[in-house]
Amino acid sequence: MEDNFKVIDNYLMVKMPEEVDHHKAVYISKTADQYIMQEGVGNVVFDFEDTRFMDSSGIGIIIGRYKKISYFGGKVFAVNTDMRIRRTLMICGLHKVIEIME
Amino acid sequence: METGQKMQCRIKNEMQLTFDAISVNEAFARIAVAAFVTPLNPTVEEFSDIKTAVSEAVTNAIIHGYDEEFVKAEGAEGENKVYLHCMIVDDVLQVEVRDTGKGIDDIERAMEPLFTTKPELDRSGMGFAFMEAFMDDLEVQSEPGKGTIVQMKKKLGTMSWIGKEE
């Protein structure tokens, strides 16, 4: 699972699992925070290429990390989002604070 | 043609599940409901809506109904159960998620988007909002100290019907 976290320059790349729910969210948030603190990265990229399911726990992961890094001027990206993921993100208005890409 | 056949064969299936209030069962619950609803031939979109709503309700039962405080006070570690009851009546799916946990003090407040009692756990406060958005009907009954019942309904096959009308 550690392979799912990579630091490239000032970006933490997080490869999201196939199913993003509360069960998985706890680990993702904790590990992402460790990388943000230890490596001092400014931006976070969530990659949804493999994700087929996401509930509001995924929103919690993104908002939580956004609060942490936006304080220092960092940005959050969601990439490889399918229609379903985009819809879920937009219901919460997240497209106003993070960068969402197909 | 296909819709016509579906209308003729009226089914009234029912499923009852009882499982431990642990996070690994969130996936089990939504997959079980998805399997249960297959006779109605849902679209990918409908499957996804149902899975999300079930996931939200079950997650709520696990992290709020049986939260740490409640489990400690009751001394009931490992004994907490979530009860899932599903019914298909014609082309409507009914899902009930019940727990015997701590209950909700203020249901109206709990249902407000972005309101959460557990921001420290990275909860977004969107659970009930998602259930409302993805299902047709949502009812919540709760009594502090007794538990919570969440009832949801979704009519299936409306997508193709809307397409036909146009």
Interface residues (C-beta under 8 A of the other chain):
Chain A: E19 D21 H22 H23 A25 V26 S29 F53 M54 D55 S56 S57 I59 G60 I61 I63 G64 R84 T88 I91 C92
Chain B: S23 V24 E26 A27 R30 E45 S48 K51 T52 S55 E56 T59 I62 I63 P113 L121 D122 R123 S124 G125 M126 G127 A129 F130 A133
